[in-house]
Amino acid sequence: MSEVEHEHHVPAAAADSPEGRVYDFADPQQAEQALELAFDYRGDVTLTLEGGRTVEGYLFDRRHDERDGLLIRLMLTASPAKEIIPARQIRRLAFTGRDTALGKSWETWVRQYAKRLAEKRAAAKADEPS
């Protein structure tokens, strides 16, 4: 699988995130591996399909069909519609949307910790004799 950097800026701290990366597919197995990565991604992806059509959205589901093989389901960015796309039609996958999960758990914990600490300090201060 060839991996090419996309114009989208990827912060150094986000080295584990695929945000901003582009994958060109040489065969369906490579497409499936990249789609698994995209399934865990919490941002939009842009798919280039055979014939050059592009589709942008959030990959929220994938399933195997006996006739069509791997199918992916996207919530489209430009409309409230959903689209089902056979993986064999994908020629390129770009992680174009911001990785909304990146760092959130740590940032949330720090915010909550700081809030609890401030509340404890305020309660302690209120208990001090004047």
C-alpha positions in Angstrom: 0.0 0.0 0.0 1.6 3.3 -1.0 1.0 6.1 1.5 1.2 9.7 0.4 1.0 12.7 2.6 -2.0 14.9 1.9 -1.9 18.7 1.9 -3.9 18.7 5.2 -1.6 19.5 8.1 -1.1 16.7 10.6 0.3 17.9 14.0 3.3 16.0 15.3 1.4 14.8 18.4 -1.1 13.1 16.0 1.5 10.7 14.6 -0.8 7.7 15.4 -3.8 9.3 13.7 -4.3 8.8 10.0 -5.6 12.4 9.7 -4.3 13.9 6.5 -3.0 10.7 5.0 -4.0 9.4 1.5 -4.0 5.7 0.5 -3.9 4.6 -3.1 -5.2 1.0 -3.6 -3.4 -1.5 -5.7 -5.7 -4.4 -4.8 -8.9 -5.1 -2.9 -7.0 -6.6 0.1 -5.2 -3.3 0.6 -8.4 -1.4 0.3 -10.0 -3.6 3.0 -7.0 -2.9 5.4 -7.2 0.8 4.9 -11.0 0.8 5.3 -10.7 -1.0 8.6 -8.4 2.0 9.7 -11.0 4.4 8.3 -13.8 2.6 10.2 -12.0 3.4 13.5 -11.4 7.0 12.4 -13.6 9.7 13.9 -13.5 12.1 11.0 -14.6 12.3 7.4 -12.9 10.5 4.6 -12.9 11.2 0.9 -13.1 8.2 -1.4 -12.2 8.4 -5.1 -14.1 5.7 -7.0 -13.4 4.1 -10.3 -14.3 6.6 -13.0 -13.0 9.5 -10.9 -16.2 10.2 -8.8 -15.4 11.4 -5.2 -17.6 10.8 -2.2 -17.0 12.5 1.2 -18.4 11.4 4.5 -18.1 9.5 7.7 -17.6 5.7 7.4 -19.9 4.3 10.0 -20.4 0.7 8.9 -19.0 -2.1 6.8 -20.3 -5.5 5.9 -19.6 -8.4 3.6 -22.0 -9.4 0.9 -21.7 -12.7 -1.0 -22.2 -11.0 -4.4 -20.4 -7.7 -3.9 -17.8 -8.5 -1.2 -17.0 -5.8 1.3 -19.5 -2.9 1.3 -19.0 0.3 3.3 -21.7 2.7 4.4 -21.0 6.5 4.5 -23.0 9.3 6.1 -22.4 11.9 3.4 -20.9 15.3 4.3 -22.9 17.3 1.8 -26.3 15.8 2.5 -28.2 13.9 5.1 -28.1 10.8 2.8 -26.2 7.6 3.4 -24.5 5.7 0.6 -23.4 2.1 0.2 -20.2 1.6 -1.8 -18.6 -1.7 -2.8 -14.9 -1.6 -1.7 -13.8 -2.9 -5.0 -14.8 0.4 -6.6 -12.5 2.5 -4.4 -9.3 3.6 -5.9 -8.1 6.1 -3.3 -9.0 6.9 0.4 -8.0 10.2 1.9 -8.5 11.0 5.6 -9.6 14.6 4.9 -11.7 15.4 8.0 -10.4 16.4 11.4 -9.8 13.5 13.7 -12.4 14.5 16.3 -11.3 11.8 18.8 -7.7 12.8 18.7 -6.6 13.6 22.2 -10.1 14.1 23.5 -9.9 11.6 26.3 -6.7 13.1 27.8 -8.0 16.7 27.3 -11.3 15.8 28.9 -9.6 14.2 31.8 -7.4 17.2 32.4 -10.4 19.6 32.2 -12.4 17.5 34.7 -9.4 17.2 37.0 -8.8 20.9 37.0 -12.5 21.6 37.6 -12.6 19.1 40.6 -9.4 20.7 42.0 -10.8 24.2 41.7 -14.0 23.0 43.5 -12.0 21.4 46.3 -9.9 24.6 46.7 -13.0 26.7 46.8 -14.7 24.4 49.3 -11.6 24.5 51.5 -11.4 28.3 51.3 -15.0 28.6 52.3 -14.3 26.4 55.4 -11.4 28.7 56.5 -12.1 30.9 59.4 -12.3 34.6 58.5 
